[in-house]
Amino acid sequence: MKIMFFRFVRHEYVPDWLQCGWIARPILNGTHHGNWSVAMEWICDCRPPFPKQP
C-alpha cells in the first residue's frame, strides 16, 4: 500500500516546499480554498522533509 502525503500550503510558502522536493498539485485551482493555498504532494516512499517555518 502506498501512503500519500498532502499538505495545504499558503501561496507565499510554496517555493520553500518546492525546494524540499514536494510537488504542487492543481486540485484547489478554481475553488475558494485555492485563493489562499496550494495542495502539495510528497511522492517518495521516504520520510517527507518539511521546510523551516518563518
All heavy atoms as TSV, in Angstrom:
chain	resi	resn	atom	element	x	y	z
A	1	MET	N	N	0.844	-1.179	0.000
A	1	MET	CA	C	0.000	0.000	0.000
A	1	MET	C	C	0.891	1.245	0.000
A	1	MET	O	O	1.831	1.348	0.774
A	1	MET	CB	C	-0.900	0.015	1.235
A	1	MET	CG	C	-1.652	1.318	1.361
A	1	MET	SD	S	-2.402	1.640	2.978
A	1	MET	CE	C	-3.618	0.392	3.066
A	2	LYS	N	N	0.589	2.177	-0.867
A	2	LYS	CA	C	1.339	3.423	-0.930
A	2	LYS	C	C	0.631	4.466	-0.076
A	2	LYS	O	O	-0.567	4.641	-0.161
A	2	LYS	CB	C	1.442	3.919	-2.362
A	2	LYS	CG	C	2.196	5.222	-2.477
A	2	LYS	CD	C	2.440	5.570	-3.924
A	2	LYS	CE	C	3.018	6.932	-4.074
A	2	LYS	NZ	N	4.342	7.106	-3.579
A	3	ILE	N	N	1.394	5.142	0.756
A	3	ILE	CA	C	0.863	6.220	1.572
A	3	ILE	C	C	1.118	7.523	0.842
A	3	ILE	O	O	2.222	7.773	0.362
A	3	ILE	CB	C	1.525	6.246	2.956
A	3	ILE	CG1	C	1.207	4.956	3.703
A	3	ILE	CG2	C	1.075	7.466	3.749
A	3	ILE	CD1	C	1.935	4.808	5.007
A	4	MET	N	N	0.092	8.349	0.734
A	4	MET	CA	C	0.209	9.625	0.053
A	4	MET	C	C	0.167	10.745	1.085
A	4	MET	O	O	-0.674	10.738	1.974
A	4	MET	CB	C	-0.920	9.793	-0.958
A	4	MET	CG	C	-0.927	8.718	-2.025
A	4	MET	SD	S	-2.393	8.739	-3.047
A	4	MET	CE	C	-2.172	10.274	-3.912
A	5	PHE	N	N	1.102	11.685	0.960
A	5	PHE	CA	C	1.147	12.833	1.853
A	5	PHE	C	C	0.737	14.078	1.094
A	5	PHE	O	O	1.295	14.362	0.031
A	5	PHE	CB	C	2.562	13.046	2.413
A	5	PHE	CG	C	3.016	11.984	3.365
A	5	PHE	CD1	C	3.803	10.945	2.933
A	5	PHE	CD2	C	2.650	12.040	4.697
A	5	PHE	CE1	C	4.235	9.972	3.802
A	5	PHE	CE2	C	3.077	11.071	5.578
A	5	PHE	CZ	C	3.867	10.025	5.138
A	6	PHE	N	N	-0.218	14.809	1.628
A	6	PHE	CA	C	-0.635	16.091	1.076
A	6	PHE	C	C	-0.581	17.136	2.175
A	6	PHE	O	O	-0.880	16.847	3.334
A	6	PHE	CB	C	-2.067	16.033	0.531
A	6	PHE	CG	C	-2.186	15.381	-0.800
A	6	PHE	CD1	C	-2.429	14.027	-0.894
A	6	PHE	CD2	C	-2.053	16.113	-1.967
A	6	PHE	CE1	C	-2.545	13.412	-2.117
A	6	PHE	CE2	C	-2.161	15.513	-3.200
A	6	PHE	CZ	C	-2.411	14.157	-3.280
A	7	ARG	N	N	-0.207	18.335	1.787
A	7	ARG	CA	C	-0.244	19.484	2.696
A	7	ARG	C	C	-0.867	20.639	1.940
A	7	ARG	O	O	-0.630	20.806	0.749
A	7	ARG	CB	C	1.171	19.899	3.124
A	7	ARG	CG	C	1.905	18.905	3.979
A	7	ARG	CD	C	1.355	18.807	5.371
A	7	ARG	NE	N	1.393	20.078	6.061
A	7	ARG	CZ	C	1.969	20.301	7.206
A	7	ARG	NH1	N	2.592	19.326	7.826
A	7	ARG	NH2	N	1.942	21.483	7.771
A	8	PHE	N	N	-1.646	21.429	2.626
A	8	PHE	CA	C	-2.180	22.648	2.050
A	8	PHE	C	C	-1.276	23.784	2.502
A	8	PHE	O	O	-1.128	24.029	3.690
A	8	PHE	CB	C	-3.629	22.875	2.483
A	8	PHE	CG	C	-4.534	21.787	1.986
A	8	PHE	CD1	C	-5.027	20.833	2.853
A	8	PHE	CD2	C	-4.866	21.709	0.649
A	8	PHE	CE1	C	-5.850	19.822	2.398
A	8	PHE	CE2	C	-5.685	20.699	0.181
A	8	PHE	CZ	C	-6.175	19.750	1.060
A	9	VAL	N	N	-0.640	24.439	1.540
A	9	VAL	CA	C	0.407	25.418	1.812
A	9	VAL	C	C	-0.012	26.775	1.274
A	9	VAL	O	O	-0.452	26.883	0.117
A	9	VAL	CB	C	1.730	24.967	1.143
A	9	VAL	CG1	C	2.820	25.987	1.341
A	9	VAL	CG2	C	2.155	23.602	1.682
A	10	ARG	N	N	0.137	27.806	2.094
A	10	ARG	CA	C	-0.169	29.166	1.637
A	10	ARG	C	C	0.744	29.527	0.469
A	10	ARG	O	O	1.892	29.108	0.422
A	10	ARG	CB	C	0.003	30.157	2.774
A	10	ARG	CG	C	-1.046	29.970	3.861
A	10	ARG	CD	C	-0.913	31.006	4.945
A	10	ARG	NE	N	-1.071	32.359	4.455
A	10	ARG	CZ	C	-2.223	33.038	4.455
A	10	ARG	NH1	N	-3.300	32.477	4.934
A	10	ARG	NH2	N	-2.268	34.262	3.989
A	11	HIS	N	N	0.224	30.301	-0.469
A	11	HIS	CA	C	0.949	30.638	-1.690
A	11	HIS	C	C	2.358	31.177	-1.433
A	11	HIS	O	O	3.294	30.821	-2.150
A	11	HIS	CB	C	0.156	31.662	-2.525
A	11	HIS	CG	C	-1.058	31.091	-3.162
A	11	HIS	ND1	N	-1.007	30.253	-4.243
A	11	HIS	CD2	C	-2.374	31.242	-2.868
A	11	HIS	CE1	C	-2.227	29.908	-4.601
A	11	HIS	NE2	N	-3.079	30.492	-3.772
A	12	GLU	N	N	2.526	32.004	-0.428
A	12	GLU	CA	C	3.840	32.610	-0.195
A	12	GLU	C	C	4.899	31.604	0.268
A	12	GLU	O	O	6.092	31.877	0.188
A	12	GLU	CB	C	3.763	33.786	0.788
A	12	GLU	CG	C	3.272	33.418	2.168
A	12	GLU	CD	C	1.775	33.631	2.364
A	12	GLU	OE1	O	1.018	33.631	1.382
A	12	GLU	OE2	O	1.371	33.781	3.532
A	13	TYR	N	N	4.474	30.426	0.747
A	13	TYR	CA	C	5.414	29.415	1.216
A	13	TYR	C	C	5.671	28.301	0.198
A	13	TYR	O	O	6.512	27.436	0.430
A	13	TYR	CB	C	4.934	28.787	2.520
A	13	TYR	CG	C	4.761	29.790	3.627
A	13	TYR	CD1	C	3.543	29.923	4.286
A	13	TYR	CD2	C	5.802	30.619	4.011
A	13	TYR	CE1	C	3.375	30.847	5.293
A	13	TYR	CE2	C	5.646	31.553	5.017
A	13	TYR	CZ	C	4.429	31.658	5.650
A	13	TYR	OH	O	4.272	32.584	6.657
A	14	VAL	N	N	4.969	28.316	-0.928
A	14	VAL	CA	C	5.104	27.255	-1.932
A	14	VAL	C	C	6.549	27.097	-2.405
A	14	VAL	O	O	7.036	25.961	-2.508
A	14	VAL	CB	C	4.135	27.483	-3.109
A	14	VAL	CG1	C	4.447	26.562	-4.274
A	14	VAL	CG2	C	2.691	27.277	-2.644
A	15	PRO	N	N	7.307	28.172	-2.701
A	15	PRO	CA	C	8.702	27.964	-3.144
A	15	PRO	C	C	9.549	27.182	-2.138
A	15	PRO	O	O	10.382	26.361	-2.541
A	15	PRO	CB	C	9.238	29.391	-3.329
A	15	PRO	CG	C	8.018	30.209	-3.610
A	15	PRO	CD	C	6.927	29.585	-2.773
A	16	ASP	N	N	9.331	27.401	-0.850
A	16	ASP	CA	C	10.081	26.667	0.173
A	16	ASP	C	C	9.772	25.174	0.110
A	16	ASP	O	O	10.658	24.332	0.271
A	16	ASP	CB	C	9.755	27.192	1.567
A	16	ASP	CG	C	10.140	28.649	1.750
A	16	ASP	OD1	O	11.120	29.093	1.110
A	16	ASP	OD2	O	9.457	29.344	2.512
A	17	TRP	N	N	8.517	24.836	-0.107
A	17	TRP	CA	C	8.111	23.431	-0.180
A	17	TRP	C	C	8.614	22.786	-1.467
A	17	TRP	O	O	9.034	21.622	-1.461
A	17	TRP	CB	C	6.590	23.314	-0.057
A	17	TRP	CG	C	6.127	23.586	1.333
A	17	TRP	CD1	C	6.009	24.804	1.938
A	17	TRP	CD2	C	5.765	22.626	2.314
A	17	TRP	NE1	N	5.579	24.657	3.230
A	17	TRP	CE2	C	5.414	23.333	3.489
A	17	TRP	CE3	C	5.675	21.242	2.317
A	17	TRP	CZ2	C	5.007	22.680	4.646
A	17	TRP	CZ3	C	5.257	20.598	3.478
A	17	TRP	CH2	C	4.938	21.315	4.618
A	18	LEU	N	N	8.621	23.526	-2.565
A	18	LEU	CA	C	9.151	23.005	-3.829
A	18	LEU	C	C	10.644	22.696	-3.691
A	18	LEU	O	O	11.119	21.678	-4.209
A	18	LEU	CB	C	8.924	24.004	-4.960
A	18	LEU	CG	C	7.470	24.203	-5.397
A	18	LEU	CD1	C	7.373	25.357	-6.387
A	18	LEU	CD2	C	6.885	22.928	-5.989
A	19	GLN	N	N	11.377	23.533	-2.979
A	19	GLN	CA	C	12.810	23.298	-2.774
A	19	GLN	C	C	13.069	22.036	-1.963
A	19	GLN	O	O	14.121	21.425	-2.099
A	19	GLN	CB	C	13.462	24.491	-2.086
A	19	GLN	CG	C	13.646	25.672	-2.997
A	19	GLN	CD	C	14.367	26.821	-2.305
A	19	GLN	OE1	O	14.434	26.891	-1.082
A	19	GLN	NE2	N	14.894	27.718	-3.105
A	20	CYS	N	N	12.116	21.650	-1.140
A	20	CYS	CA	C	12.258	20.419	-0.344
A	20	CYS	C	C	11.864	19.172	-1.135
A	20	CYS	O	O	11.998	18.061	-0.634
A	20	CYS	CB	C	11.405	20.503	0.911
A	20	CYS	SG	S	12.071	21.607	2.159
A	21	GLY	N	N	11.356	19.368	-2.364
A	21	GLY	CA	C	11.015	18.220	-3.202
A	21	GLY	C	C	9.533	17.912	-3.306
A	21	GLY	O	O	9.156	16.937	-3.958
A	22	TRP	N	N	8.688	18.700	-2.674
A	22	TRP	CA	C	7.251	18.500	-2.781
A	22	TRP	C	C	6.778	18.957	-4.160
A	22	TRP	O	O	7.420	19.777	-4.809
A	22	TRP	CB	C	6.528	19.288	-1.704
A	22	TRP	CG	C	6.720	18.743	-0.321
A	22	TRP	CD1	C	7.854	18.818	0.434
A	22	TRP	CD2	C	5.767	18.032	0.469
A	22	TRP	NE1	N	7.667	18.215	1.652
A	22	TRP	CE2	C	6.381	17.719	1.698
A	22	TRP	CE3	C	4.460	17.635	0.265
A	22	TRP	CZ2	C	5.729	17.019	2.708
A	22	TRP	CZ3	C	3.813	16.951	1.278
A	22	TRP	CH2	C	4.447	16.646	2.480
A	23	ILE	N	N	5.639	18.454	-4.602
A	23	ILE	CA	C	5.078	18.789	-5.909
A	23	ILE	C	C	3.757	19.512	-5.713
A	23	ILE	O	O	2.903	19.058	-4.936
A	23	ILE	CB	C	4.862	17.513	-6.744
A	23	ILE	CG1	C	6.205	16.837	-6.999
A	23	ILE	CG2	C	4.152	17.828	-8.050
A	23	ILE	CD1	C	6.095	15.493	-7.672
A	24	ALA	N	N	3.586	20.625	-6.434
A	24	ALA	CA	C	2.323	21.379	-6.377
A	24	ALA	C	C	1.302	20.690	-7.270
A	24	ALA	O	O	1.594	20.354	-8.415
A	24	ALA	CB	C	2.553	22.813	-6.828
A	25	ARG	N	N	0.119	20.480	-6.735
A	25	ARG	CA	C	-0.973	19.859	-7.486
A	25	ARG	C	C	-2.088	20.881	-7.707
A	25	ARG	O	O	-2.370	21.690	-6.824
A	25	ARG	CB	C	-1.534	18.648	-6.741
A	25	ARG	CG	C	-0.536	17.537	-6.556
A	25	ARG	CD	C	-0.148	16.962	-7.885
A	25	ARG	NE	N	0.712	15.792	-7.707
A	25	ARG	CZ	C	1.453	15.295	-8.659
A	25	ARG	NH1	N	1.466	15.859	-9.843
A	25	ARG	NH2	N	2.204	14.252	-8.428
A	26	PRO	N	N	-2.761	20.841	-8.853
A	26	PRO	CA	C	-3.774	21.851	-9.184
A	26	PRO	C	C	-5.170	21.556	-8.626
A	26	PRO	O	O	-6.142	22.157	-9.085
A	26	PRO	CB	C	-3.779	21.823	-10.715
A	26	PRO	CG	C	-3.466	20.406	-11.051
A	26	PRO	CD	C	-2.473	19.967	-9.991
A	27	ILE	N	N	-5.298	20.689	-7.649
A	27	ILE	CA	C	-6.635	20.269	-7.212
A	27	ILE	C	C	-7.440	21.374	-6.540
A	27	ILE	O	O	-8.657	21.265	-6.458
A	27	ILE	CB	C	-6.577	19.020	-6.303
A	27	ILE	CG1	C	-5.755	19.283	-5.045
A	27	ILE	CG2	C	-6.016	17.843	-7.059
A	27	ILE	CD1	C	-5.760	18.143	-4.044
A	28	LEU	N	N	-6.785	22.435	-6.088
A	28	LEU	CA	C	-7.515	23.535	-5.462
A	28	LEU	C	C	-7.797	24.684	-6.432
A	28	LEU	O	O	-8.500	25.627	-6.063
A	28	LEU	CB	C	-6.743	24.074	-4.252
A	28	LEU	CG	C	-6.572	23.105	-3.088
A	28	LEU	CD1	C	-5.758	23.754	-1.980
A	28	LEU	CD2	C	-7.919	22.642	-2.569
A	29	ASN	N	N	-7.248	24.604	-7.644
A	29	ASN	CA	C	-7.479	25.670	-8.623
A	29	ASN	C	C	-8.975	25.826	-8.895
A	29	ASN	O	O	-9.695	24.845	-9.064
A	29	ASN	CB	C	-6.766	25.368	-9.938
A	29	ASN	CG	C	-5.266	25.439	-9.816
A	29	ASN	OD1	O	-4.728	25.765	-8.765
A	29	ASN	ND2	N	-4.571	25.127	-10.890
A	30	GLY	N	N	-9.427	27.062	-8.908
A	30	GLY	CA	C	-10.832	27.332	-9.186
A	30	GLY	C	C	-11.745	27.186	-7.983
A	30	GLY	O	O	-12.956	27.315	-8.123
A	31	THR	N	N	-11.196	26.912	-6.817
A	31	THR	CA	C	-12.009	26.815	-5.602
A	31	THR	C	C	-11.668	27.982	-4.687
A	31	THR	O	O	-10.643	28.631	-4.848
A	31	THR	CB	C	-11.742	25.501	-4.839
A	31	THR	OG1	O	-10.436	25.552	-4.273
A	31	THR	CG2	C	-11.857	24.293	-5.756
A	32	HIS	N	N	-12.532	28.244	-3.711
A	32	HIS	CA	C	-12.215	29.324	-2.780
A	32	HIS	C	C	-10.996	28.981	-1.924
A	32	HIS	O	O	-10.282	29.862	-1.483
A	32	HIS	CB	C	-13.434	29.690	-1.921
A	32	HIS	CG	C	-13.863	28.612	-0.975
A	32	HIS	ND1	N	-14.625	27.545	-1.372
A	32	HIS	CD2	C	-13.626	28.451	0.340
A	32	HIS	CE1	C	-14.845	26.760	-0.328
A	32	HIS	NE2	N	-14.257	27.286	0.728
A	33	HIS	N	N	-10.708	27.701	-1.706
A	33	HIS	CA	C	-9.510	27.307	-0.964
A	33	HIS	C	C	-8.255	27.658	-1.761
A	33	HIS	O	O	-7.225	28.004	-1.190
A	33	HIS	CB	C	-9.514	25.810	-0.677
A	33	HIS	CG	C	-10.631	25.368	0.198
A	33	HIS	ND1	N	-10.742	25.753	1.509
A	33	HIS	CD2	C	-11.710	24.593	-0.060
A	33	HIS	CE1	C	-11.832	25.216	2.034
A	33	HIS	NE2	N	-12.437	24.515	1.102
A	34	GLY	N	N	-8.348	27.555	-3.092
A	34	GLY	CA	C	-7.226	27.857	-3.960
A	34	GLY	C	C	-6.828	29.323	-3.952
A	34	GLY	O	O	-5.733	29.670	-4.393
A	35	ASN	N	N	-7.714	30.192	-3.458
A	35	ASN	CA	C	-7.351	31.598	-3.325
A	35	ASN	C	C	-6.271	31.797	-2.275
A	35	ASN	O	O	-5.569	32.797	-2.300
A	35	ASN	CB	C	-8.574	32.438	-2.946
A	35	ASN	CG	C	-9.589	32.502	-4.050
A	35	ASN	OD1	O	-9.252	32.399	-5.217
A	35	ASN	ND2	N	-10.837	32.663	-3.681
A	36	TRP	N	N	-6.164	30.868	-1.346
A	36	TRP	CA	C	-5.258	31.016	-0.212
A	36	TRP	C	C	-4.124	30.000	-0.176
A	36	TRP	O	O	-3.092	30.249	0.433
A	36	TRP	CB	C	-6.035	30.905	1.105
A	36	TRP	CG	C	-7.197	31.822	1.133
A	36	TRP	CD1	C	-8.515	31.490	0.992
A	36	TRP	CD2	C	-7.171	33.244	1.254
A	36	TRP	NE1	N	-9.295	32.608	1.027
A	36	TRP	CE2	C	-8.495	33.710	1.193
A	36	TRP	CE3	C	-6.149	34.172	1.407
A	36	TRP	CZ2	C	-8.825	35.058	1.281
A	36	TRP	CZ3	C	-6.481	35.518	1.494
A	36	TRP	CH2	C	-7.803	35.938	1.434
A	37	SER	N	N	-4.336	28.840	-0.802
A	37	SER	CA	C	-3.335	27.793	-0.643
A	37	SER	C	C	-3.219	26.906	-1.879
A	37	SER	O	O	-4.055	26.949	-2.781
A	37	SER	CB	C	-3.646	26.938	0.587
A	37	SER	OG	O	-4.913	26.336	0.461
A	38	VAL	N	N	-2.166	26.091	-1.861
A	38	VAL	CA	C	-1.873	25.132	-2.926
A	38	VAL	C	C	-1.758	23.755	-2.272
A	38	VAL	O	O	-1.204	23.630	-1.175
A	38	VAL	CB	C	-0.540	25.490	-3.623
A	38	VAL	CG1	C	-0.130	24.428	-4.621
A	38	VAL	CG2	C	-0.640	26.848	-4.283
A	39	ALA	N	N	-2.263	22.730	-2.919
A	39	ALA	CA	C	-2.106	21.365	-2.427
A	39	ALA	C	C	-0.722	20.872	-2.856
A	39	ALA	O	O	-0.397	20.870	-4.048
A	39	ALA	CB	C	-3.191	20.456	-2.987
A	40	MET	N	N	0.087	20.484	-1.895
A	40	MET	CA	C	1.427	19.981	-2.152
A	40	MET	C	C	1.437	18.491	-1.841
A	40	MET	O	O	0.871	18.056	-0.833
A	40	MET	CB	C	2.454	20.695	-1.281
A	40	MET	CG	C	2.459	22.210	-1.402
A	40	MET	SD	S	2.959	22.823	-2.998
A	40	MET	CE	C	4.679	22.387	-3.017
A	41	GLU	N	N	2.088	17.703	-2.710
A	41	GLU	CA	C	2.126	16.250	-2.535
A	41	GLU	C	C	3.571	15.773	-2.434
A	41	GLU	O	O	4.446	16.236	-3.161
A	41	GLU	CB	C	1.459	15.550	-3.713
A	41	GLU	CG	C	1.440	14.041	-3.579
A	41	GLU	CD	C	0.816	13.343	-4.763
A	41	GLU	OE1	O	0.624	13.971	-5.815
A	41	GLU	OE2	O	0.526	12.147	-4.635
A	42	TRP	N	N	3.800	14.825	-1.547
A	42	TRP	CA	C	5.089	14.155	-1.420
A	42	TRP	C	C	4.927	12.775	-2.029
A	42	TRP	O	O	4.071	12.004	-1.597
A	42	TRP	CB	C	5.499	14.058	0.046
A	42	TRP	CG	C	6.813	13.390	0.228
A	42	TRP	CD1	C	7.037	12.144	0.744
A	42	TRP	CD2	C	8.090	13.921	-0.123
A	42	TRP	NE1	N	8.373	11.876	0.738
A	42	TRP	CE2	C	9.048	12.952	0.206
A	42	TRP	CE3	C	8.520	15.111	-0.689
A	42	TRP	CZ2	C	10.407	13.140	-0.011
A	42	TRP	CZ3	C	9.867	15.296	-0.901
A	42	TRP	CH2	C	10.795	14.324	-0.560
A	43	ILE	N	N	5.731	12.439	-3.052
A	43	ILE	CA	C	5.511	11.187	-3.780
A	43	ILE	C	C	6.576	10.123	-3.528
A	43	ILE	O	O	6.495	9.038	-4.076
A	43	ILE	CB	C	5.389	11.439	-5.301
A	43	ILE	CG1	C	6.636	12.099	-5.850
A	43	ILE	CG2	C	4.159	12.264	-5.601
A	43	ILE	CD1	C	6.666	12.161	-7.371
A	44	CYS	N	N	7.565	10.407	-2.728
A	44	CYS	CA	C	8.607	9.439	-2.415
A	44	CYS	C	C	8.150	8.540	-1.259
A	44	CYS	O	O	7.359	8.957	-0.418
A	44	CYS	CB	C	9.883	10.182	-2.030
A	44	CYS	SG	S	11.266	9.104	-1.662
A	45	ASP	N	N	8.653	7.311	-1.224
A	45	ASP	CA	C	8.319	6.414	-0.111
A	45	ASP	C	C	9.120	6.726	1.150
A	45	ASP	O	O	8.873	6.154	2.199
A	45	ASP	CB	C	8.566	4.955	-0.512
A	45	ASP	CG	C	7.531	4.465	-1.510
A	45	ASP	OD1	O	6.401	4.998	-1.516
A	45	ASP	OD2	O	7.858	3.554	-2.286
A	46	CYS	N	N	10.082	7.625	1.045
A	46	CYS	CA	C	10.882	8.010	2.207
A	46	CYS	C	C	10.136	9.056	3.043
A	46	CYS	O	O	9.098	9.576	2.637
A	46	CYS	CB	C	12.234	8.554	1.767
A	46	CYS	SG	S	12.128	9.941	0.640
A	47	ARG	N	N	10.685	9.351	4.189
A	47	ARG	CA	C	10.070	10.332	5.080
A	47	ARG	C	C	10.115	11.715	4.441
A	47	ARG	O	O	11.161	12.160	3.975
A	47	ARG	CB	C	10.829	10.344	6.397
A	47	ARG	CG	C	10.225	11.245	7.420
A	47	ARG	CD	C	10.965	11.151	8.710
A	47	ARG	NE	N	10.357	12.066	9.664
A	47	ARG	CZ	C	10.730	12.205	10.888
A	47	ARG	NH1	N	11.727	11.503	11.356
A	47	ARG	NH2	N	10.135	13.049	11.674
A	48	PRO	N	N	8.978	12.436	4.417
A	48	PRO	CA	C	8.968	13.737	3.764
A	48	PRO	C	C	9.684	14.813	4.580
A	48	PRO	O	O	9.528	14.888	5.795
A	48	PRO	CB	C	7.474	14.081	3.644
A	48	PRO	CG	C	6.826	13.294	4.712
A	48	PRO	CD	C	7.644	12.058	4.900
A	49	PRO	N	N	10.465	15.657	3.897
A	49	PRO	CA	C	11.095	16.785	4.578
A	49	PRO	C	C	10.129	17.947	4.659
A	49	PRO	O	O	9.209	18.079	3.843
A	49	PRO	CB	C	12.276	17.126	3.672
A	49	PRO	CG	C	11.799	16.750	2.309
A	49	PRO	CD	C	10.916	15.544	2.514
A	50	PHE	N	N	10.306	18.780	5.637
A	50	PHE	CA	C	9.472	19.964	5.798
A	50	PHE	C	C	10.375	21.193	5.868
A	50	PHE	O	O	11.412	21.158	6.528
A	50	PHE	CB	C	8.632	19.877	7.071
A	50	PHE	CG	C	7.676	18.723	7.054
A	50	PHE	CD1	C	7.996	17.532	7.680
A	50	PHE	CD2	C	6.459	18.831	6.390
A	50	PHE	CE1	C	7.119	16.469	7.656
A	50	PHE	CE2	C	5.579	17.772	6.373
A	50	PHE	CZ	C	5.906	16.586	6.998
A	51	PRO	N	N	9.992	22.266	5.184
A	51	PRO	CA	C	10.811	23.483	5.251
A	51	PRO	C	C	10.739	24.093	6.644
A	51	PRO	O	O	9.785	23.884	7.383
A	51	PRO	CB	C	10.203	24.387	4.204
A	51	PRO	CG	C	8.816	23.925	4.020
A	51	PRO	CD	C	8.829	22.444	4.330
A	52	LYS	N	N	11.761	24.870	6.957
A	52	LYS	CA	C	11.747	25.604	8.225
A	52	LYS	C	C	10.666	26.666	8.161
A	52	LYS	O	O	10.528	27.359	7.165
A	52	LYS	CB	C	13.099	26.261	8.479
A	52	LYS	CG	C	14.203	25.262	8.704
A	52	LYS	CD	C	15.500	25.969	8.969
A	52	LYS	CE	C	16.601	24.953	9.163
A	52	LYS	NZ	N	17.897	25.588	9.409
A	53	GLN	N	N	9.911	26.766	9.214
A	53	GLN	CA	C	8.837	27.760	9.267
A	53	GLN	C	C	9.413	29.113	9.665
A	53	GLN	O	O	10.297	29.171	10.512
A	53	GLN	CB	C	7.762	27.341	10.279
A	53	GLN	CG	C	7.071	26.049	9.904
A	53	GLN	CD	C	6.299	26.146	8.610
A	53	GLN	OE1	O	5.654	27.153	8.344
A	53	GLN	NE2	N	6.365	25.115	7.792
A	54	PRO	N	N	8.908	30.190	9.054
A	54	PRO	CA	C	9.417	31.513	9.394
A	54	PRO	C	C	9.048	31.926	10.811
A	54	PRO	O	O	8.170	31.420	11.424
A	54	PRO	CB	C	8.766	32.420	8.380
A	54	PRO	CG	C	7.605	31.674	7.835
A	54	PRO	CD	C	7.883	30.232	8.068
